[in-house]
Amino acid sequence: MKQLILISSFALLFISCSKEKDTPVPPVLIDAYANRFMVDQHLGSFYTSFRFTTLAYKNGKVTSRVHGMECMQENTCDPQYTIVDDVTYGNNTIRISNRSGSSERDIRQQEWVFKLKNSNQLECLLRRLEDSKMHDSLLYVYSGNSKIKQIVNYSVNEYQSEKFAYKRSVKDFFFDALGNLEKVETRQLLDDGFVIKMITETFGNYDTAQNPFQGLFMFSDTFYRSLSENNFRKYTRQEKDMPNGILYDTQWNNWVLEYSAANVPLFDKL
């Protein structure tokens, strides 16, 4: 019963009536970025990250982005194989739907529907796949200073005429006194709530420049970068098996950023 009530609460969030919340125009708009500057899970030594993403805006709000696929080694996939994410706004929601950038290729279509808590804060997310009965749902929790405090990830399964949800993971966010993201701790859970894995991500070596990603909080690859006042240049990730706490994977990255004459970091450098 509790799981069914949870699904109902998701539905109420999306149909509740409230004053329309318009996403603010960020102080700096970014036209493109290279994937190598993002925090993505490493795919292995045989992959190369040369994906490049471009964005289009209207009235200061992103309306679409075009990006390529990750490819095995250089020259092993068609460089024209791109995906377009269309972004629409209205009724206190942000809706993202993807499509193939080529009429000759099909992709697995997805849809992300965000409910806004405030103009630049997400309240919940429903993610749907065209051929799946299981959906991802995220609930966003904020602290008193309006910084993101926690994200709870649920899997929603449809079975016959009913829907069931179970908690898959919980992310806890920690910030420094300057408003920059310091650490994210993720607890991955079994159906009964037992913690099977702990992932700790740390962020550091911040610059003092304006963050151009603050308006791109709706995309998963730019979400971490959107949270801070400035720009992190160091990232580490550790995964531990639980409950024994044995460390089995560590990843890290250090970026050297270039800056424009106006002291804006250039994330479009390949």
Rosetta blueprint (number, residue, H / E / L):
1 M L
2 K H
3 Q H
4 L H
5 I H
6 L H
7 I H
8 S H
9 S H
10 F H
11 A H
12 L H
13 L H
14 F H
15 I H
16 S L
17 C L
18 S L
19 K L
20 E L
21 K L
22 D L
23 T L
24 P L
25 V L
26 P L
27 P L
28 V L
29 L L
30 I L
31 D L
32 A E
33 Y E
34 A E
35 N H
36 R H
37 F H
38 M L
39 V L
40 D L
41 Q L
42 H L
43 L L
44 G L
45 S L
46 F L
47 Y E
48 T E
49 S L
50 F L
51 R L
52 F E
53 T E
54 T E
55 L E
56 A E
57 Y E
58 K E
59 N L
60 G L
61 K E
62 V E
63 T E
64 S E
65 R E
66 V E
67 H E
68 G E
69 M L
70 E L
71 C E
72 M E
73 Q L
74 E L
75 N L
76 T L
77 C L
78 D L
79 P L
80 Q L
81 Y L
82 T E
83 I E
84 V E
85 D E
86 D E
87 V E
88 T E
89 Y E
90 G E
91 N L
92 N L
93 T E
94 I E
95 R E
96 I E
97 S E
98 N E
99 R E
100 S E
101 G L
102 S L
103 S L
104 E L
105 R L
106 D L
107 I L
108 R L
109 Q L
110 Q E
111 E E
112 W E
113 V E
114 F E
115 K E
116 L E
117 K E
118 N E
119 S L
120 N L
121 Q E
122 L E
123 E E
124 C E
125 L E
126 L E
127 R E
128 R E
129 L E
130 E L
131 D L
132 S L
133 K L
134 M E
135 H E
136 D E
137 S E
138 L E
139 L E
140 Y E
141 V E
142 Y E
143 S L
144 G L
145 N L
146 S L
147 K L
148 I E
149 K E
150 Q E
151 I E
152 V E
153 N E
154 Y E
155 S E
156 V E
157 N E
158 E E
159 Y E
160 Q L
161 S L
162 E E
163 K E
164 F E
165 A E
166 Y E
167 K E
168 R E
169 S E
170 V E
171 K E
172 D E
173 F E
174 F E
175 F E
176 D L
177 A L
178 L L
179 G L
180 N L
181 L E
182 E E
183 K E
184 V E
185 E E
186 T E
187 R E
188 Q E
189 L E
190 L L
191 D L
192 D L
193 G L
194 F L
195 V E
196 I E
197 K E
198 M E
199 I E
200 T E
201 E E
202 T E
203 F E
204 G E
205 N L
206 Y L
207 D L
208 T L
209 A L
210 Q L
211 N L
212 P L
213 F L
214 Q L
215 G L
216 L L
217 F L
218 M L
219 F L
220 S L
221 D L
222 T L
223 F H
224 Y H
225 R H
226 S H
227 L L
228 S L
229 E L
230 N L
231 N L
232 F L
233 R L
234 K E
235 Y E
236 T E
237 R E
238 Q E
239 E E
240 K E
241 D E
242 M L
243 P L
244 N L
245 G L
246 I E
247 L E
248 Y E
249 D E
250 T E
251 Q E
252 W E
253 N E
254 N E
255 W L
256 V L
257 L L
258 E L
259 Y E
260 S L
261 A L
262 A L
263 N L
264 V L
265 P E
266 L L
267 F L
268 D L
269 K L
270 L L
